[in-house]
Amino acid sequence: MSKKVAAVITDVLGDRVVVLGEALGHTIARHFPLFPQEIVLELIERVLRDPSDIFEEQKKHLFHLFYRFDSRHYIVVIVKRAPDGTFFVTAYPTGSTHRGKHKNLKRVRYEKS
């Protein structure tokens, strides 16, 4: 995988999220090693377009954490919103609840489809 663009996905907030090959490769290797790239991209797209919850974290950049509850488990997709665009950071399963450190973050309101 590389810094080449693997996909561009429009999230539920209307932002175009750039998925770079390098970030996608890390996500697959670390969190979804048994799944092919196409399946992981479909999973990321489903979470970004139809999340159960969205949280916001402000560090050096603004991060949005998109959670989707599916098949009795949550999957979180993290995106970074920077001046030069919105970028996929990582995705991973969190089990039957949100990660503990994410529960106190600001919840983002959005229109559910």
MARTORLO-719289 format. One record per residue (C-alpha): residue in one letter; chain; x, y, z. Coordinates in nm, 2 decimals, always signed. Layout:
BEGIN
(a; A; (X; Y; Z))
...
***
This chain:
BEGIN
(m; A; (+0.00; +0.00; +0.00))
(s; A; (+0.11; +0.36; -0.06))
(k; A; (+0.02; +0.72; -0.03))
(k; A; (-0.19; +0.68; -0.34))
(v; A; (-0.56; +0.74; -0.31))
(a; A; (-0.74; +0.40; -0.26))
(a; A; (-1.09; +0.56; -0.24))
(v; A; (-1.29; +0.88; -0.18))
(i; A; (-1.61; +0.83; +0.03))
(t; A; (-1.87; +1.10; +0.10))
(d; A; (-1.97; +1.07; +0.47))
(v; A; (-2.31; +1.14; +0.63))
(l; A; (-2.19; +1.50; +0.70))
(g; A; (-2.13; +1.56; +0.33))
(d; A; (-1.75; +1.57; +0.35))
(r; A; (-1.54; +1.38; +0.10))
(v; A; (-1.31; +1.14; +0.30))
(v; A; (-0.99; +1.05; +0.12))
(v; A; (-0.87; +0.70; +0.20))
(l; A; (-0.50; +0.67; +0.13))
(g; A; (-0.35; +0.33; +0.05))
(e; A; (-0.10; +0.36; +0.34))
(a; A; (-0.37; +0.41; +0.61))
(l; A; (-0.59; +0.14; +0.45))
(g; A; (-0.30; -0.11; +0.45))
(h; A; (-0.23; -0.04; +0.82))
(t; A; (-0.60; -0.09; +0.91))
(i; A; (-0.62; -0.42; +0.72))
(a; A; (-0.29; -0.55; +0.86))
(r; A; (-0.36; -0.45; +1.22))
(h; A; (-0.74; -0.49; +1.26))
(f; A; (-0.89; -0.69; +0.97))
(p; A; (-0.61; -0.93; +0.85))
(l; A; (-0.86; -1.19; +0.72))
(f; A; (-1.06; -0.95; +0.50))
(p; A; (-0.97; -0.85; +0.14))
(q; A; (-0.93; -0.48; +0.07))
(e; A; (-1.26; -0.45; -0.11))
(i; A; (-1.45; -0.58; +0.19))
(v; A; (-1.27; -0.34; +0.43))
(l; A; (-1.35; -0.05; +0.20))
(e; A; (-1.72; -0.14; +0.19))
(l; A; (-1.72; -0.16; +0.57))
(i; A; (-1.56; +0.18; +0.60))
(e; A; (-1.81; +0.32; +0.35))
(r; A; (-2.11; +0.17; +0.54))
(v; A; (-1.99; +0.32; +0.87))
(l; A; (-1.92; +0.67; +0.72))
(r; A; (-2.25; +0.69; +0.53))
(d; A; (-2.48; +0.53; +0.80))
(p; A; (-2.32; +0.57; +1.15))
(s; A; (-2.50; +0.50; +1.48))
(d; A; (-2.31; +0.78; +1.65))
(i; A; (-2.04; +1.04; +1.57))
(f; A; (-1.81; +1.19; +1.83))
(e; A; (-1.57; +1.48; +1.79))
(e; A; (-1.22; +1.51; +1.94))
(q; A; (-1.00; +1.82; +1.90))
(k; A; (-0.62; +1.77; +1.91))
(k; A; (-0.38; +1.93; +1.67))
(h; A; (-0.65; +1.86; +1.41))
(l; A; (-1.02; +1.79; +1.44))
(f; A; (-1.11; +1.42; +1.44))
(h; A; (-1.45; +1.26; +1.39))
(l; A; (-1.51; +0.91; +1.52))
(f; A; (-1.79; +0.74; +1.33))
(y; A; (-1.94; +0.44; +1.52))
(r; A; (-2.18; +0.19; +1.37))
(f; A; (-2.35; -0.09; +1.56))
(d; A; (-2.38; -0.39; +1.34))
(s; A; (-2.43; -0.76; +1.43))
(r; A; (-2.41; -0.68; +1.81))
(h; A; (-2.07; -0.51; +1.77))
(y; A; (-1.94; -0.16; +1.71))
(i; A; (-1.70; -0.06; +1.45))
(v; A; (-1.53; +0.28; +1.46))
(v; A; (-1.39; +0.47; +1.17))
(i; A; (-1.17; +0.77; +1.26))
(v; A; (-1.12; +1.06; +1.01))
(k; A; (-0.90; +1.37; +1.04))
(r; A; (-1.03; +1.70; +0.93))
(a; A; (-0.74; +1.92; +0.83))
(p; A; (-0.71; +2.24; +0.62))
(d; A; (-0.60; +2.04; +0.32))
(g; A; (-0.88; +1.79; +0.34))
(t; A; (-1.06; +1.51; +0.53))
(f; A; (-0.86; +1.19; +0.56))
(f; A; (-0.93; +0.84; +0.68))
(v; A; (-0.70; +0.75; +0.98))
(t; A; (-0.81; +0.40; +1.08))
(a; A; (-1.10; +0.17; +1.16))
(y; A; (-1.13; -0.11; +1.41))
(p; A; (-1.40; -0.31; +1.60))
(t; A; (-1.46; -0.21; +1.96))
(g; A; (-1.69; -0.49; +2.08))
(s; A; (-2.03; -0.44; +2.22))
(t; A; (-1.97; -0.09; +2.35))
(h; A; (-1.80; +0.24; +2.25))
(r; A; (-1.44; +0.26; +2.36))
(g; A; (-1.42; +0.40; +2.72))
(k; A; (-1.21; +0.70; +2.63))
(h; A; (-1.45; +0.80; +2.35))
(k; A; (-1.76; +0.81; +2.57))
(n; A; (-1.68; +1.15; +2.71))
(l; A; (-1.62; +1.32; +2.37))
(k; A; (-1.86; +1.57; +2.22))
(r; A; (-2.14; +1.40; +2.03))
(v; A; (-2.19; +1.54; +1.67))
(r; A; (-2.55; +1.59; +1.57))
(y; A; (-2.65; +1.50; +1.21))
(e; A; (-2.95; +1.41; +1.00))
(k; A; (-3.00; +1.03; +0.99))
(s; A; (-3.11; +0.90; +0.65))
***
